Amino acid sequence: MKIPILYSFRRCPYAMRARMALAYSKITYEHREILLSNRPDSLYEISPKGTVPVLQLSDGIIIDESIDVMKWCLDINDPNDWYKEQCIEQDNLIINNDTNFKYWLDRYKYHIRYEEQSFEEYQNQVKKIFNEYNLRLDKQSFLMGDKISLSDIALMPFVRQAAHVDLDWFKKNFLSLSQWLEKFKVSPLFTSIMKKYEIWEENNQGVLIEW
Ligand SMILES: N[C@@H](CCC(=O)N[C@@H](CS)C(=O)NCC(=O)O)C(=O)O
């Protein structure tokens, strides 16, 4: 039987969210671990922009945006209704993450490369967005209410990356958000998708992932 193929990079937050959706929806797939510094030709052949994650479906259809991979998974199997309610609100949070938050996250994390503003200024921009998340999570366990939604999973790898720039500052200033992040970091969903795989080589078989 032909199964979908995922091109992925372990530390990529976009790939993490896609892998969590594949795990949650219990999709069997072939995992091809790649290095961004040495991307295989076959990745560019199916998706010329060359970003990860890319999911190649068994009928040849290519999904090369992480959110689309997540939604494809949930269309097949969404046992806990991650994306059944507040869909517009969820989409808005995700768009804000992928544009505004990601912009400041890159500058905060790689402040040495972005000399236009200081580390403190970048941290302050991140703080504004973290404050919004924290306020939501003061009142409820997850971003949309008292149960997990797609937006939690889509944002978590980015919040994690930003938190780790200065973990003490993060924990001290955003208690509810830290607790939310910690829950995901230790969850079987997250730990199961952070396994290390050998780098895939052209013409080889990737790793079969079954749940
Ligand atoms: N909008 C894309 C972004 C994916 C993305 O930028 N992935 C990064 C790795 S974390 C990448 O492939 N970077 C290489 C590049 O931009 O050429 C998605 O959501 O899938």
The ligand as a Gaussian input file, in Angstrom:
#p B3LYP/6-31G(d) Opt

LIG

0 1
 N        5.021000      28.671000       5.544000
 C        5.809000      27.481000       5.619000
 C        7.133000      27.815000       6.279000
 C        8.059000      26.615000       6.404000
 C        9.484000      27.051000       6.697000
 O        9.845000      28.226000       6.512000
 N       10.303000      26.096000       7.148000
 C       11.696000      26.427000       7.349000
 C       12.378000      25.523000       8.354000
 S       11.838000      25.837000      10.004000
 C       12.441000      26.223000       6.048000
 O       12.193000      25.270000       5.348000
 N       13.369000      27.130000       5.765000
 C       14.193000      27.047000       4.595000
 C       13.965000      28.160000       3.638000
 O       13.189000      29.084000       3.934000
 O       14.549000      28.112000       2.548000
 C        5.037000      26.401000       6.375000
 O        4.198000      26.756000       7.208000
 O        5.227000      25.212000       6.110000

